[in-house]
Amino acid sequence: MQESRFWTRVLGLAAAALLATLLARILRPFFGPILWASLLAFLLFPANRKLRRRLPLGLAAFLLTLAVTLGVVIPSAVLALALSFWPAFPRSPPATRSSGRRTS
């Protein structure tokens, strides 16, 4: 009886570990955006609290979303667009061809 419960627990823990590993592999591409969203939420919480005190809840959320869009997303997009046109390697002057004749 005791041995049966032990193997049931071991199998349950192994299945849980396998599922956690697979879930982490699925969510790995989203870790960066989730981290940035958490950081923004943490940094903007005081501003959100002040806006909620003075304005209706929906309007406060709208204004904060608009402010983040105008202050973070648009400048980042403009910078990314500007850098996308920047050449990866500077152009070197074209090599001069020699005619193969030696002059002395």
C-alpha positions as CSV (number, residue, x, y, z in Angstrom):
1,M,0.0,0.0,0.0
2,Q,2.8,2.4,1.0
3,E,4.8,1.5,-2.1
4,S,1.8,2.1,-4.4
5,R,1.3,5.7,-3.0
6,F,5.0,6.4,-3.5
7,W,5.0,5.5,-7.1
8,T,1.8,7.3,-7.7
9,R,3.4,10.5,-6.3
10,V,6.6,10.0,-8.3
11,L,4.6,9.6,-11.5
12,G,2.5,12.6,-10.7
13,L,5.6,14.8,-10.0
14,A,7.3,13.5,-13.2
15,A,4.2,14.4,-15.2
16,A,3.9,17.8,-13.6
17,A,7.6,18.5,-14.3
18,L,7.2,17.4,-17.9
19,L,4.1,19.6,-18.3
20,A,5.9,22.6,-16.7
21,T,8.9,22.1,-19.0
22,L,6.7,22.0,-22.1
23,L,4.7,25.0,-21.0
24,A,7.9,27.0,-20.4
25,R,9.1,26.1,-24.0
26,I,5.7,27.2,-25.4
27,L,5.8,30.5,-23.5
28,R,9.5,31.3,-24.0
29,P,8.9,33.7,-26.9
30,F,6.6,35.7,-24.7
31,F,8.9,36.1,-21.7
32,G,10.4,39.3,-23.1
33,P,7.1,41.1,-23.8
34,I,5.7,39.9,-20.5
35,L,8.8,41.3,-18.7
36,W,8.4,44.7,-20.5
37,A,4.7,44.9,-19.7
38,S,5.3,44.1,-16.0
39,L,8.0,46.8,-15.9
40,L,5.7,49.4,-17.5
41,A,2.9,48.4,-15.2
42,F,5.1,48.8,-12.1
43,L,6.5,52.1,-13.2
44,L,3.2,53.6,-14.3
45,F,1.2,52.5,-11.3
46,P,1.6,55.8,-9.4
47,A,0.4,57.8,-12.4
48,N,-2.5,55.4,-12.8
49,R,-3.5,55.8,-9.2
50,K,-3.5,59.6,-9.5
51,L,-5.5,59.6,-12.6
52,R,-8.1,57.2,-11.1
53,R,-8.6,59.5,-8.2
54,R,-9.4,62.5,-10.4
55,L,-11.1,60.9,-13.4
56,P,-13.6,58.2,-14.1
57,L,-11.9,54.7,-14.4
58,G,-12.4,54.3,-18.2
59,L,-11.1,57.8,-19.0
60,A,-8.1,57.3,-16.7
61,A,-7.2,54.0,-18.5
62,F,-7.7,55.7,-21.9
63,L,-5.4,58.6,-21.1
64,L,-2.7,56.5,-19.7
65,T,-2.8,54.2,-22.7
66,L,-2.6,57.2,-25.0
67,A,0.3,58.6,-23.1
68,V,2.3,55.4,-23.2
69,T,1.5,55.0,-26.9
70,L,2.7,58.6,-27.7
71,G,5.6,58.5,-25.3
72,V,7.0,55.0,-25.8
73,V,5.6,53.1,-28.8
74,I,5.7,55.8,-31.4
75,P,9.3,57.0,-30.7
76,S,10.5,53.4,-30.6
77,A,8.8,52.7,-33.9
78,V,10.4,55.8,-35.5
79,L,13.8,54.9,-34.2
80,A,13.5,51.3,-35.5
81,L,12.4,52.6,-38.9
82,A,15.3,55.0,-39.0
83,L,17.8,52.3,-38.0
84,S,16.4,50.0,-40.6
85,F,17.6,52.3,-43.4
86,W,21.1,52.7,-41.8
87,P,23.6,50.6,-43.8
88,A,24.9,47.6,-42.0
89,F,28.4,48.1,-43.4
90,P,29.8,51.3,-44.7
91,R,30.5,51.4,-48.4
92,S,34.1,51.3,-49.3
93,P,35.4,53.1,-52.4
94,P,35.5,51.0,-55.5
95,A,38.8,49.3,-56.1
96,T,40.9,50.7,-59.0
97,R,41.8,48.3,-61.7
98,S,45.3,48.0,-63.0
99,S,45.8,47.3,-66.6
100,G,48.4,44.6,-65.8
101,R,51.2,46.5,-67.6
102,R,54.3,47.5,-65.7
103,T,55.7,50.8,-66.4
104,S,59.2,51.6,-65.4
